[in-house]
Amino acid sequence: MLARHARPLGREVVHTIVEELSALLPSVRIVQAFVDVEEPDIDTVVRLETQRGPAVVVPLLLSRGFHTETDIARAVGSVAGTRQTAPLGTHPLIAELLAARLEESLPRAGCRTTA
């Protein structure tokens, strides 16, 4: 289960991520839930999905914060055996993706970057 914020364009992006993740893990049921004002909310999805069996919530967020420590933790804590992973965080693939995006946008000659 992917827990995330919601906006119209974000819904489309996450729908694509769910489809791609489902293709990579065909034996795993992948669903999405929202941690803000959108539906279906994380509490409802955790309650429904755990009727099928154990569930793991993967925050589709970069860091720990209110949603991971409050919204998601509350939903996960309400059903025994449900787990929550760490958010995406500083995994090396995040830095690689950011570097690729930056390189795509930089002029080819004479550009310097600073951090």
Residue pairs with C-beta under 8 A, 6 or more apart in sequence:
1 30
1 31
1 32
1 33
1 45
1 46
1 49
1 55
1 56
1 57
1 58
2 14
2 17
2 18
2 21
2 30
2 31
2 32
2 33
2 58
2 59
2 60
3 32
3 33
3 34
3 35
3 42
3 57
3 58
3 59
3 60
3 61
3 67
3 71
3 72
4 10
4 14
4 32
4 33
4 34
4 35
4 59
4 60
4 61
5 34
5 35
5 36
5 61
5 67
6 34
6 36
6 37
6 38
11 38
14 32
14 60
15 32
17 60
18 30
18 31
18 32
21 30
22 28
22 30
29 49
29 52
31 45
31 49
32 45
32 60
33 40
33 41
33 42
33 44
33 45
33 46
33 57
33 75
34 40
34 41
34 42
35 41
35 42
35 59
35 67
35 71
35 72
36 67
40 48
42 57
42 71
42 72
42 75
43 74
43 75
43 78
45 75
46 55
46 57
46 75
46 76
46 78
46 79
46 82
47 75
47 78
47 79
49 55
50 79
50 81
50 82
54 81
54 82
54 83
55 79
55 81
55 82
55 83
56 82
56 83
56 84
56 85
57 72
57 75
57 76
57 82
57 83
57 84
57 85
58 85
59 67
59 68
59 72
59 84
59 85
59 86
59 87
59 88
60 87
60 88
61 67
61 68
61 87
61 88
62 87
62 88
62 89
62 94
63 87
63 89
64 86
64 87
68 84
68 87
72 84
73 84
75 82
76 82
76 83
76 84
88 94
102 113
106 113
